[in-house]
Amino acid sequence: MVWIVTGKIDSGKTTRLKEIHRLLGAGDGLIAKKYMTGNDVFGFNIQVLSTGQEFPFMIHERQLRKLPAIDTNKVFSERIGPYRIYKESLDFITRFYQSLIEAGTSPLFFDEVGKLEISGKGYYLSIIEALNKNLDIYMTIREDLIDEVMLRFDISEYEIISR
């Protein structure tokens, strides 16, 4: 079964996903944690629900310009809006979910499913594989992207959980 936690930007979807994981006491996945510098978004880390481990995930381009010069083509892969995604993070995400799927872990939690996955990147392959193995899935999706995401993954049966 697929459950969708939805709402607008900054409406508490990630917090709700964490609550569901805690209440169920089962499964695993990743959430995105926003980091601010003053009133500006610095970027996001990904956090493993079961352990609390965090890894850099993406950085806002505005912040990237403030860092020492780096070869952005070696460090970053995708661009989503004004954010650059770390290559190592995408590799980690793929390996992490692959190990959970191989172990039959259920439910799986995916935070911030959206434009990246619609374009066939990010969590895309992990979600496809989890669906093919009939694992239970909880995911957060902005309310304006639900139809596109459901179409992309050919999901017709799901339950909405509003924040």
Secondary structure, DSSP 4 states (H G I P E B T S, - for coil): -EEEEEESTTSSHHHHHHHHHHHHT--EEEEEEEEEETTEEEEEEEEETTT--EEEEEEEHHHHTTSPP--HHHHEEEEETTEEEEHHHHHHHHHHHHHHHHTT--SEEE-S-SHHHHTT-TTHHHHHHHHHTT--EEEEEEGGGHHHHHHHHT----EEEE-
